[in-house]
Structure formats: C-alpha cells, structure tokens
Amino acid sequence: MKLTPLHDWVLIRSGEPSEKSAGGIIIPDTAQEKPEEGEVLAVGTGCFVEDKDSKEKIKKKTFVKTTLKPGEHVLYKKYAAREVEGDDEKLVLVREEDVLGYLL
C-alpha cells in the first residue's frame, strides 16, 4: 500500500518497543510501551493558516509549507498518533504540529 499524506500530516514508521528494561528484565508484549519516535517516510505539502480579526472575521489566509523531510528521525506526542496498517508494518500518521523535535 502506497500512502501519501495530505496537508500538514506526516507518515512515520515507528520504532520497535524494547523487550528488556534498563535493568535487564524482560518485558512481556502486553506491557511494552509503544515508542513515540520514528523515521519520517512521507510528508504533506502544507496547510492554510487563517488570520482573524477581533470579530472573528477571516482577514487573510496564508499557506505554510511543512518543514519535515523524509528520512529524518523525530519524536512525537504520545496520544497524537493515528495508526495505519502498512503491507507488513505498522505506520503512524501525525500532524506536523504534534512533532516535538528531531532525534540525532
């Protein structure tokens, strides 16, 4: 399945959960936490931002391009992700505003 995100959505391949704790204890599958990091696979083009006046009337719309690029490793908010089934892997869709930072 080939998925291309729209607007400011980002498609991410999330990392694998760790099977051992820092102390060497093996964690069962049901207790493993999903990682909030992964590799960016595809990015939408951007979205329109509306400038409003004090009476909530739209003064102007501005197009804002996305800054993320495929191949970057990022950290995203825990509950912001929407899971998508890929061919044989689980992918995640996240809005660009929910990406917290780059992992080096």
C-alpha positions in Angstrom: 0.0 0.0 0.0 1.3 3.4 -1.0 0.1 6.2 1.2 0.8 9.9 0.6 -0.3 12.3 3.4 -2.2 15.5 2.7 -1.9 19.0 4.1 0.3 19.0 7.2 0.2 15.3 8.0 3.4 13.2 8.4 3.7 9.5 7.8 6.1 7.9 10.3 7.5 4.3 10.7 7.5 4.0 14.5 10.4 2.3 16.2 10.2 -1.1 17.9 9.3 -1.3 21.6 12.2 -2.5 23.8 11.9 -6.1 25.1 14.2 -5.5 28.1 14.3 -2.8 30.7 17.4 -0.9 31.6 18.0 -3.4 34.5 17.8 -6.4 32.1 14.2 -7.5 33.0 12.3 -9.0 30.0 9.1 -7.1 29.5 6.0 -9.1 28.2 4.3 -8.0 24.9 1.2 -6.7 26.7 3.3 -4.4 29.0 5.6 -2.9 26.4 5.0 0.8 25.7 4.8 2.0 22.1 7.7 4.3 21.2 7.0 7.9 20.4 9.8 8.1 17.9 10.3 7.0 14.3 11.5 7.7 10.8 9.6 10.1 8.5 8.5 8.3 5.4 6.3 10.9 3.6 5.2 14.5 4.3 2.2 16.5 3.1 2.7 19.8 1.3 1.5 22.2 4.0 -1.7 23.9 5.2 -3.5 27.2 5.2 -3.5 29.3 8.3 -6.2 31.9 8.8 -5.6 35.3 10.3 -8.8 36.6 12.1 -9.7 40.0 13.4 -11.3 40.7 16.8 -14.8 40.0 15.4 -13.7 36.5 14.2 -13.8 37.5 10.6 -11.1 36.0 8.4 -8.8 38.7 7.2 -6.4 36.6 5.2 -5.3 33.0 4.6 -1.6 32.2 4.4 -0.1 28.9 3.1 2.6 27.4 5.4 4.9 24.7 3.9 5.9 21.7 6.0 9.5 21.7 7.3 10.0 18.0 7.9 11.6 15.8 5.2 11.6 12.1 4.6 14.4 10.2 6.3 14.5 12.3 9.4 14.1 10.7 12.9 11.6 12.6 15.0 9.9 12.4 18.4 6.1 13.0 18.5 3.4 13.4 21.2 2.2 10.1 22.7 -1.5 10.4 22.1 -1.4 12.4 18.8 -0.6 9.4 16.5 -3.2 7.6 14.4 -2.1 4.0 13.5 -2.3 2.8 9.9 -1.7 -0.7 8.7 1.0 -0.9 6.0 2.0 -4.0 4.0 3.8 -5.8 6.8 4.5 -3.0 9.2 2.5 -0.5 11.4 2.8 3.1 10.3 1.7 6.2 12.2 0.1 9.4 10.9 0.8 12.6 12.9 0.2 16.3 12.3 3.3 18.3 11.9 2.4 20.5 14.9 2.5 17.3 17.1 6.1 16.5 16.2 8.2 17.6 19.2 11.7 17.5 17.7 14.4 15.8 15.7 16.5 12.9 17.1 20.2 13.0 16.1 
